[in-house]
Amino acid sequence: MEVLGILIPVSLFLGAGGLVAFWWLLRKGQFDDPEGDAHRILRDDYDDKPK
């Protein structure tokens, strides 16, 4: 049961870190166009061998 004294704070720290990372990416605009890449790859002018 002593291990819970270590695991609970570690899990809370990791959860808070993930939440901070999510908010940071959200503010930087990472999720502004989630459908763009999916549609861009289906276009005819897609170049799979760039220069």
C-alpha positions as CSV (number, residue, x, y, z in Angstrom):
1,M,0.0,0.0,0.0
2,E,3.0,2.4,0.4
3,V,3.5,2.2,-3.4
4,L,0.2,4.1,-3.8
5,G,1.8,7.0,-2.0
6,I,4.2,7.2,-5.0
7,L,1.9,6.1,-7.8
8,I,-0.9,8.6,-7.1
9,P,1.2,11.7,-7.2
10,V,3.1,10.4,-10.3
11,S,-0.1,9.8,-12.1
12,L,-1.5,13.2,-11.2
13,F,1.7,14.8,-12.4
14,L,1.7,13.0,-15.7
15,G,-2.0,13.8,-16.2
16,A,-1.4,17.5,-15.5
17,G,1.6,17.4,-17.9
18,G,-0.6,16.0,-20.6
19,L,-3.3,18.5,-20.0
20,V,-0.7,21.4,-20.2
21,A,0.7,20.0,-23.4
22,F,-2.8,19.8,-24.9
23,W,-3.6,23.3,-24.0
24,W,-0.3,24.6,-25.3
25,L,-0.8,22.8,-28.7
26,L,-4.4,24.1,-28.8
27,R,-3.2,27.7,-28.3
28,K,-0.5,27.3,-31.0
29,G,-3.1,26.3,-33.6
30,Q,-2.1,22.7,-34.0
31,F,-5.7,21.5,-34.4
32,D,-7.1,24.3,-36.6
33,D,-7.4,22.2,-39.8
34,P,-7.7,18.5,-38.9
35,E,-9.3,17.6,-42.3
36,G,-6.8,19.5,-44.5
37,D,-4.2,16.8,-44.8
38,A,-6.9,14.1,-45.5
39,H,-8.3,16.1,-48.4
40,R,-4.9,17.3,-49.6
41,I,-3.6,13.8,-50.2
42,L,-6.5,13.0,-52.5
43,R,-5.9,15.8,-54.9
44,D,-4.4,15.1,-58.3
45,D,-1.6,17.6,-58.0
46,Y,-0.2,15.8,-55.0
47,D,3.6,15.3,-55.5
48,D,4.8,12.1,-53.7
49,K,8.4,12.7,-55.0
50,P,9.4,16.2,-54.1
51,K,12.5,17.7,-55.6
